[in-house]
Amino acid sequence: MCEFKIIRKNDGSQIGEDITILDYSESHELLLRDILGATIKLDSALIVDVNTLNKKTTVLEHPLIKDFLGLINSINNNTVTLSEINDFQQKINELKEAL
């Protein structure tokens, strides 16, 4: 069994260790489960690297990731609405204005 250390790409900190299952919930939260079944929930994160040689997985956290995953899922399921696209676009526009 491969057990991973989970590293936050944003700052290099370790989020968890002995993680055997990485999964997304229906609400697009990243769930990390360790060998004892304990779960760490990351509200808005993306898996960016999985390395089985050094048993390390890197995740990126950002508030837009959860919304992006939801939008992509809706597009993939052919259930996307104009409202979902407009909401995401508004968040992107707010980010642009903050730069």
For each residue, the residues with C-beta under 8 A, 3 or more apart:
1: 20 35
2: 20 52 55
3: 17 18 19 20 34 35 55
4: 17 18 19 20 22 50 55 56 57
5: 14 16 17 19 55 56 57
6: 14 15 16 17 19 22 32 40 56 57 58 59
7: 12 13 14 15 56 57 58 59
8: 11 12 13 14 15 58 59 60 61
9: 12 48 49 58 59 60 61
10: 60 61 62
11: 8
12: 7 8 9
13: 7 8
14: 5 6 7 8 17
15: 6 7 8 32 40 42 59
16: 5 6 19 32 34 40
17: 3 4 5 6 14 34
18: 3 4 34 35 36
19: 3 4 5 6 16 22 32 33 34 40 57
20: 1 2 3 4 33 34 35
21: 31 32 33
22: 4 6 19 30 31 32 33 47 57
23: 30 31 33
24: 28 29 30 31 69
25: 28 29 31 41
26:
27: 66
28: 24 25 44 66 69 70 73
29: 24 25 41 42 43 44 66
30: 22 23 24 41 42 45 46 47 59
31: 21 22 23 24 25 39 40 41 42
32: 6 15 16 19 21 22 39 40 41 42
33: 19 20 21 22 23 37 38 39 40
34: 3 16 17 18 19 20 37 38 39 40
35: 1 3 18 20
36: 18
37: 33 34
38: 33 34
39: 31 32 33 34
40: 6 15 16 19 31 32 33 34
41: 25 29 30 31 32
42: 15 29 30 31 32 45 59 61
43: 29 66
44: 28 29 61 62 63 64 65 66 67
45: 30 42 59 60 61 62 65
46: 30 59 60 61 62 65 69
47: 22 30 50 57 58 59
48: 9 58 59 60
49: 9 56 57 58
50: 4 47 57
51: 54 55 56 57
52: 2 55
53:
54: 51
55: 2 3 4 5 51 52
56: 4 5 6 7 49 51
57: 4 5 6 7 19 22 47 49 50 51
58: 6 7 8 9 47 48 49
59: 6 7 8 9 15 30 42 45 46 47 48
60: 8 9 10 45 46 48 65
61: 8 9 10 42 44 45 46 65
62: 10 44 45 46 65
63: 44 66 67
64: 44 67 68 91 92 95
65: 44 45 46 60 61 62 68 69
66: 27 28 29 43 44 63 69 70
67: 44 63 64 70 71 87 88 91
68: 64 65 71 72 88
69: 24 28 46 65 66 72 73
70: 28 66 67 73 74 84
71: 67 68 74 75 80 84 85 88
72: 68 69 75 76
73: 28 69 70 76 77
74: 70 71 77 79 80 81 84
75: 71 72 78 80
76: 72 73
77: 73 74 80
78: 75
79: 74
80: 71 74 75 77 84 85
81: 74 84 85
82: 85 86
83: 86 87
84: 70 71 74 80 81 87 88
85: 71 80 81 82 88 89
86: 82 83 89 90
87: 67 83 84 90 91
88: 67 68 71 84 85 91 92
89: 85 86 92 93
90: 86 87 93 94
91: 64 67 87 88 94 95
92: 64 88 89 95 96
93: 89 90 96 97
94: 90 91 97 98
95: 64 91 92 98 99
96: 92 93 99
97: 93 94
98: 94 95
99: 95 96
